[in-house]
């Protein structure tokens, strides 16, 4: 079976690994730091996790881009930068990599919003100490990847 790492990018980045662990990384920019520090922290944590496991596939949630008054350019820029780090690392290490749209993740979870995503994840994975919707999104993203790659039922729970 492929060893999969799933990510949900953000100031608090959720992660889940097919070996059964999940959590969040605090990537918030601290006072007197440049925005580049988030990228350095993210890459360090990503490399640390990848090196500690037998990861061969990295997947992540992509965001839907709104337009007009709903557009959040800062979020799109931050997400794109984190995605670029993942893609570069995956290519460097020869890993498979792909993204899942957030609407696909919500549909798989049977949820309409962040609260429902979290609630459904707590029901699906009662053994996980799920901190927030970021970690929940990463778990759902992982499940999608496992299902797509043909994982057995035992591997999905």
Number of C-alpha atoms within 10 A of each C-alpha: 11 15 14 25 29 30 30 29 28 19 18 17 22 27 27 25 23 24 13 12 12 21 21 23 18 13 19 15 15 10 6 6 10 10 13 11 14 21 17 14 16 22 16 12 14 19 14 11 15 20 10 9 15 14 20 17 20 23 26 25 26 21 17 11 11 11 9 6 6 8 12 12 12 9 14 15 11 16 18 15 15 19 20 11 15 22 18 11 18 20 11 9 12 11 14 15 18 15 16 18 13 17 16 15 22 18 12 14 23 12 17 11 11 15 13 16 24 23 16 16 23 17 10 16 14 10 10 17 12 20 14 20 22 25 29 32 29 29 33 28 30 27 24 21 25 20 14 9 12 12 15 11 9 6 14 16 12
